[in-house]
Every structure is written in structure tokens, then in C-alpha cells.
Amino acid sequence: AAKAIEDTAFYRYGRLLSRNDVGFDPARFAVTPGHFHEAIDGRERHFPHAMLATATHDHKRGEDVRARLAVLSERPQEWAAAVAKCMRLNAGIRRTINDTAVPSPGDEAMLYQTIVGAWPLELTIGDGAGLSAYTERLSRWLLKATREAKLQTGWIAPDRSYERAADDFLRALFGGQTGALSVLAQFARQIGPAGAINGLAQLVLKLTTPGVPDTYQGTEFWDLSLVDPDNRRAIDYRQREIGLRAMLDPRQCLETWRDGRLKLRVIAGILNLRRRLPDLFRSGDYRPVAVTGPHADHIIAFSRRHDRATMLVVVTRLPSGLFADDGRLTIAREEWRGNELTFSDDDIVGPVAENAFSPGPTRLVSPMPVADVLCHLPFAVTVTRPRGR
């Protein structure tokens, strides 16, 4: 499975690279909220204490790279147009060796997805040093990717001429010779906020669904790494310590979400809940919460209950198009108008709950407007518990 599928086929088939990772099925693009709940229910019954991992030392792309690339599935026409434009613009830097285009169309398409998916959040077209550093990371990825695919070159019998020409293509692209880099940078900027919301939803689900969550070293901030050795670079633990000590209100982190402190705050907040309410997270029943309204497919909601402690979790899915293209993560209350959560007393003990990421109590009364839950952040975790817990 590892050598034939993950280390060969996954580098040949690049329709949507967020689906090409360890343990993934690239033919399965998405599931409905209903199918998600069925899968988690199965985990609760059969593997309630199994590991929940979203990044390892061996992943092909970091967890937040995959979250960003998933946005392409919501904007396929725009992405197809961007790729076609880049291929036209880059015709002059593409070489032909032995009647073979370099890079091959498949390698070129995967390169564009990789550039957009892993584009550093702080990187701009005018940052020469930043572009140079990113080019070197991509150069190492490109060599490994083409050798793993074993189509034009390989580890046992490398084709040095193809590899040099492919690397020259990458460097000419980042040298600004064609204008295609601006197209890719702009696309990365446009889908960056939706990708971040996807990443936060993935994070919240990992930390709250049945199982034991694992946080791979360095992923406390945004994980825009590529395959090893890129995902094994040195980690600035000092910055993470500083972020933990600050423990800002998540709403304060919204304006500066690109620095990663929002993600760190979410991890710390939910892990604190797990420490205070271990039985709820270890043994709490998993119960889907019904969502109705025009944007019902954009919400995943569930509760967990153990004894008198209950937790309500709500996250946003398919976020592209739900908020203004202003670079922020805020979704206006108006977008959620007409959407409601419906639950029973068996699902959630109410009516007042503690919101893990907002000050003050949250009233849990069914039916509950989604806008009341997601009024500040694109996710919510609320808890009710017995006195003294």
C-alpha cells in the first residue's frame, strides 16, 4: 500500500491533492454531514480510543495545506481557468526533451496545486528573500515528487536532464519571467481564509470527536509543510510558549489569524476542557444534532453527553462564498439567517452553557439559531457540567 499507492500512484494522479495522503482514498472527494456522523458513530462503537491524527512525520502535505486545497473543490471553474492561464503564460519556459514536455502536463498541474496550497500566509510577490526560500522548499518537493511518480525519472534510474529542466521551469516561474506567479499568489490569497476555516473545523473535530487526538510537533501553528524533509524542519518552540502564555481571547486573534495564534488558542482551550472533563471526552455518547435551513449542508453539529455533563460542537464546512473576500475569517450573522439547530433534552442538558471561546454563558434552547452559536467565530464548543466540576 505504501510503495505502490502512496509513494507512486499519489504522485501520478493529481486531480485534487488534498485527497492524496497516507491512508486516504483519492477517489473519495467528500462526504455529506450524514455520512460523517455515521463514520464517527462507527468509531465510537468499535474504536473509541483510537488515535485521531491529522499530521505525522510522513504526511505528503501538512494538515492546513490539505484544508486549503479542499477549497478548490468549491471553486473548480475558477481553478481550472487559473491553471489554463498559467500553462499559457509559462509556454515560453517549458522545454522539450526527447519529444517530452518538461515538466509533463501532470507534473505541471500538481506543481501549481502545491504552490497555491503551501503558499506561506505572510509571503508577498515583493518579498525576494521569502520567494527564494519558498522556491528552495518547492525544488526539493519537485525532485522527490517526480522521482516517486517513476514516470519521467526515478530513484533507481534518475533522468538528470528532465530533473534539471523541471527545476529550471520552477525557478523561471518564481523569477517572475511569465506573470504566472502573480496568478497563483492571488489565488492563494483568495482561498486562504476559507482554507483556514477548514483547518479550524478539522482541528475542532479532531479534539472533540471520540478518540485520542494527536498533535504532531510544530502543528500548533498553521501547518503549511510539504512531504519530508519539509515537515521535519526546526520548530520555534519559544514562539509557541509565548503564545500559550498570552492565551488571548480567540476573537482577538481573528484580525491577526495569519500568525497562527488562533489555532494555538483553540488547541489549548479544548485540551483544557479535556483535562477538566475527562469522562465526557473519554466515554461521552456521540449524538448528531439536526441542522435545518438554506445552509444546512455548511454545518456539522453534534453533542456528547456523560452523566450530567454535555458538550455541543458546531463547525463550518464548505466555507467558500459564505463571507466577504476581505481576508478575514468572520462570517456575517446574516449568512446564517433561517438556519437552526434542533436537539432534545437527551442530547444536551440546558439551558445555560459555558462557551469555551467566548465570555459569558450561552443559552441552549431548541430550536436554536445557528447565528447565535457562530456569532463570533466559525466554530463553537459549549459545555454544561455539574456544579463544582
Secondary structure, 3 states (H helix, E strand, C coil): CHHHHHCCHHHCCCCCHHHCCCCCCCCCCCCCHHHHHHHHHHHHHHCCCCEEECCCCCCCECHHHHHHHHHHHHCHHHHHHHHHHHHHHHHHHCEEECCEEECCHHHHHHHHHHHHHHCCCCCCCCCHHHHHHHHHHHHHHHHHHHHHHCCCCCCCCCCHHHHHHHHHHHHHHHCCCCCHHHHHHHHHHHHHHHHHHHHHHHHHHHHHCCCEEECCCCCCCCCCCECCCHHHCCCCHHHHHHHHHHCCCHHHHCCCHHHCHHHHHHHHHHHHHHHHCHHHHHHCEEEECEEECCCHHHEEEEEEEECCEEEEEEEECCCCCCCCCCCCCCCCHHHHCCCEEECCCCCCCCCEEEECCCCCEEECCCCEEHHHHCCCCCEEEEEECCCCC
